Amino acid sequence: MLYGYRTNRSMKSQEAWDFAQKSAAIRSIEIGLFLLIIGILGHFWLRQQQVLATALSLFALLAAILYLVIHVENALKKKFKKQKP
């Protein structure tokens, strides 16, 4: 009850919960790799521009979170069409 991908749609049933956790885990790995690449590129290309590097990092993080939520919610909608949101 304290952790995991928790939305109304993901908590509708045990099957939806399990599906959401698996989908979110896969997307989280993708996000981790994306953020790692952004971090490495930012480290080498933006060494002297800390403000720009920080802004880029925050933007990448927000985009990654948005990607995770949109993707998992769409996957839940597609798989569990009969359930109301």
VEXDREN-2710 file (C-alpha; in Angstrom, 1 decimal):
% VEXDREN-2710
k/r/px/py/pz
1/MET/0.0/0.0/0.0
2/LEU/2.9/2.4/0.4
3/TYR/4.7/2.2/-2.9
4/GLY/4.2/1.3/-6.6
5/TYR/2.5/2.9/-9.5
6/ARG/-0.7/4.1/-7.7
7/THR/-3.5/5.6/-9.7
8/ASN/-7.2/5.0/-9.6
9/ARG/-7.0/2.9/-12.7
10/SER/-4.1/0.8/-11.5
11/MET/-5.9/0.0/-8.2
12/LYS/-9.2/-1.2/-9.8
13/SER/-8.2/-4.8/-9.4
14/GLN/-5.3/-7.1/-8.6
15/GLU/-4.8/-7.9/-12.3
16/ALA/-4.7/-4.1/-13.2
17/TRP/-2.3/-3.5/-10.3
18/ASP/0.1/-6.3/-11.4
19/PHE/-0.1/-5.2/-15.0
20/ALA/0.6/-1.5/-14.0
21/GLN/3.6/-2.5/-11.9
22/LYS/5.2/-4.5/-14.6
23/SER/4.6/-1.9/-17.2
24/ALA/5.8/0.9/-15.0
25/ALA/9.0/-1.1/-14.1
26/ILE/9.8/-1.6/-17.8
27/ARG/9.2/2.1/-18.5
28/SER/11.3/3.1/-15.5
29/ILE/14.3/1.2/-16.8
30/GLU/13.9/3.0/-20.1
31/ILE/13.7/6.3/-18.3
32/GLY/16.7/5.5/-16.2
33/LEU/18.7/4.8/-19.4
34/PHE/17.4/8.0/-21.0
35/LEU/18.3/10.1/-17.9
36/LEU/21.8/8.5/-17.7
37/ILE/22.5/9.4/-21.3
38/ILE/21.2/13.0/-20.7
39/GLY/23.4/13.2/-17.6
40/ILE/26.5/12.0/-19.3
41/LEU/26.0/14.3/-22.3
42/GLY/25.3/17.2/-20.0
43/HIS/28.4/16.5/-18.0
44/PHE/30.7/16.7/-21.0
45/TRP/28.9/19.4/-23.1
46/LEU/27.7/21.7/-20.4
47/ARG/30.5/21.7/-17.8
48/GLN/30.8/25.5/-17.7
49/GLN/27.0/26.2/-17.9
50/GLN/25.6/24.8/-14.7
51/VAL/22.3/26.7/-15.0
52/LEU/21.6/25.3/-18.4
53/ALA/22.7/21.8/-17.3
54/THR/20.3/22.0/-14.3
55/ALA/17.4/23.2/-16.5
56/LEU/18.1/20.4/-19.0
57/SER/18.1/17.8/-16.2
58/LEU/14.9/19.1/-14.7
59/PHE/13.2/19.2/-18.1
60/ALA/14.3/15.7/-18.9
61/LEU/13.1/14.4/-15.5
62/LEU/9.7/16.0/-16.0
63/ALA/9.4/14.6/-19.5
64/ALA/10.3/11.2/-18.2
65/ILE/7.6/11.3/-15.6
66/LEU/5.1/12.4/-18.1
67/TYR/6.1/9.6/-20.4
68/LEU/5.7/7.1/-17.7
69/VAL/2.3/8.2/-16.6
70/ILE/0.9/8.6/-20.1
71/HIS/2.3/5.3/-21.3
72/VAL/1.1/3.2/-18.3
73/GLU/-2.3/4.8/-18.2
74/ASN/-2.8/4.2/-22.0
75/ALA/-1.7/0.6/-21.6
76/LEU/-4.2/0.2/-18.7
77/LYS/-7.0/1.7/-20.7
78/LYS/-6.2/-0.5/-23.6
79/LYS/-6.0/-3.7/-21.6
80/PHE/-8.9/-3.1/-19.3
81/LYS/-11.4/-1.4/-21.6
82/LYS/-14.5/-2.7/-19.7
83/GLN/-13.5/-1.1/-16.4
84/LYS/-14.6/2.5/-15.8
85/PRO/-11.7/4.9/-14.9
END
